[in-house]
Each structure stands twice: as C-alpha cells, then as structure tokens.
Amino acid sequence: MNRHSRQVRPAEPHALGTLVNISAARTHLSRLVRWVEAGEEMVLARRGQAVARMIPYVRAPRQRRLGIWKGKVWTAEDWDSSETNAEAARGFDQ
C-alpha cells in the first residue's frame, strides 16, 4: 500500500456525513476536498465531537439582467406582415 492509497482514519458514519478527526483532515485535506466535490459530506471532529461540516459548494444561479439589449436590437415595421410570413414559409418549403 503506497502513501496515496491509504484511507483517511478515522472515518465513521455520522448523521450529517462521514466523521473525520481534525488531525486526519489536516493531513488529508486535498483528498477530503475531492470527496466533498464529488458530493460527499464530511463532519470534522475534535476528540470525537462534531465541530464543523464540509459540504459541496453550490453556486447560486446568475441573475438575469433585464434590458441588456435595449436600444441595440430593432425590428422592421413589417416583421409580422402577411408578405413577410409568406416569404419565411417559402424558405421552409424548399
């Protein structure tokens, strides 16, 4: 067993996630972060008592900015005329 394949100890089931001692977390932080990125939840413990929780970060959806195209886009006066619609329909028939 090489140093990269060792398990993080102790890793016990906990109501909120996998319980990991702080000293083990300090030693294996990169590995724990990869597990959390993959969806795992970790509970950090000091002397067996839960003190913190590591959970995956979820980005908030970006807010849409209304009116960003105002003044930059225009439509022709006859955009919905019967002639324009007929011409567009002919383009689909070809």
Secondary structure, DSSP 8 states (H G I E B T S, - for coil): --TTS---S-EEEETTEEEEEHHHHHHTHHHHHHHHHTT--EEEEETTEEEEEE-----------TTTTTTT----TTTTSHHHHHHHHHHHH-
